[in-house]
Every structure is written in structure tokens, then in C-alpha cells.
């Protein structure tokens, strides 16, 4: 009973806020313009602030657990390769191949992953998430560019360069990089006799530190409300096969395969001896739906936007069940 309650308490906050967003849109309390602006606020301001803040909370580079990051990279690359194999076998349309490959490995790590990790493991789990996101988010963006360009027949001159520049200007990546820079610089700040830094944002520039913290704290509720408000439940019949393939790979195969691999490596390989605080992060990375920004990239890069958008909707809906099962099973195994 305690395990069931733990799983419910981990997943229900996300469901309730998404349901609130859907309800507010249905009664016209919010409109499309509000959702568009709120989404832009989350993506360009709140999320970068949250990622910066959580990376800043890491004591030093010595506290970064590289085995956790290495496994996250391995998991993403495995899913990327699986996606390439599957579309080669089952998806003939070149404009749809890259979309499905992207759906398989690209998680909604920021919008759903952060509140999920927080609900499962608390603030300490979010710190672990920030460490892993410093590598996972740029990697998923780069692999998305590769996936969306390697199959398309229509390639515009300079398209790849423009897309890479956009990635470099990605607000999430900027937030991560600034956090890492501040963390690096802090290593050179001397400490007093009590081991405290002689200069820190928390103490000496609190008027900057607190607004960053507050902005970060607005991320999860607003992002989930916006996500719920943007839902449109329909299926495009001629895409049903492709939607099924992308959805199955993302919300069924990915969590079963990669999370099982994490447990096995934890048990049998000394290097991958994880602590329990990283499993909420892996659930957030490998059991969450595909990222909304992936649909935007698909549209910009002349891939099948309708398929990408539908995969966002259906992976989000069905992942509610797979996330619940993942949390329940890991709690039963005393890994959460």
C-alpha cells in the first residue's frame, strides 16, 4: 500500500496540473495567445534560470558523478541507434524517418522530467538531474539535428549550419553553460577558516540569486499547465501506424530497456554503482514523453510536422501509465 501511495503521489501532481491547463483552456479562461506567451516564458526564462540555479548548487566539479552522466549518454545513443534501425525497416517515407528517430531518444526532460524527478526524489534528485542535463540536453539537440537532416530529400544550402547556430543559442543550453562557467570560476575563490567561500551569489549578490531561484521555481507549474492547455485529442488516420511505432518505442521500449540496463549495470558493474537519487532522473529521462520542441524542429527542418505533433500528444498521454509503473516497480525494488 505504501508503494502504491508513493507512485500515486509522484505522478498525480503532474496529471492534476496538466488537467488544470486542459480545463482552463476548455472554459476559455486561457486562450492560445496566453499559452504561446507562457510557453515562451518557460522556455526562454524560467527553465534556463532553474538549470543555472541547480548547477550552481553543486559544490564543485569534484562532486559531479560522471558514471551517472556516462550511462545517460549510453542510454540516449542506444535509443538513437534503435530508432535508425526501426525506421529503416518499417517507415518508407523519408520525411517521417527522422521524426520517429527523434521521438525515440528525445525526452521531455525539462518540462515533465524536472517536476517528476522532484516529486519522486526531492530537491537533491533535481541537483542530480541538472548535472546529467548539462550533457543530455545538448546531446539530444545535436542528435535531433542529425536525425532530421539525414533522411530529408530537400536540403537547403547552409541549413545545417543555421540549425547548429540555433542550438548554440538555445536558452536551456545557455543556462547550463552559464551555470558551469560560474561553477568553474568558484573553484578559484578562496575559502575562510570555516570552509566557506569568501564570495558567493547567495551571500554577497543575494539580490541576483533570489530572483533566479524564484524564476526557476515557477517552471514546473506553468510548464505543466501550458502543456495541458495545448492538448488536442485526435488521430490522423493515415499516420496511425507511424504514431503507434513512435509512441511504442518511446513510452514502452525505452523505459523497459534502458531502465532495466541501469539496474543490471548497477548490480554487476562496479563503475555504475548508482545511488538511489539518480533513479528518479533516469525515469525522468527514459520514461517521459517525447519533447515538444522536437515538433518545432521537425517543422523548421521540412520533416513531417503532423506526425511529430501527434507523437508529442500520444506519448504524453500514454507515458502517464508507464511513468506510474516505473515508479511503482522501482519503489518495490527499494531503488527509490
Secondary structure as UniProt FT lines:
FT   HELIX           2..26
FT   TURN            27..28
FT   HELIX           32..41
FT   HELIX           42..46
FT   HELIX           47..56
FT   HELIX           61..63
FT   HELIX           66..90
FT   HELIX           94..105
FT   HELIX           109..113
FT   HELIX           114..149
FT   TURN            157..158
FT   HELIX           159..168
FT   HELIX           171..186
FT   TURN            187..188
FT   TURN            193..194
FT   HELIX           201..204
FT   HELIX           206..217
FT   HELIX           219..229
FT   HELIX           237..239
FT   HELIX           240..248
FT   HELIX           249..253
FT   HELIX           254..268
FT   HELIX           270..272
FT   HELIX           276..278
FT   HELIX           279..286
FT   HELIX           292..300
FT   TURN            301..302
FT   HELIX           305..332
FT   TURN            333..334
//
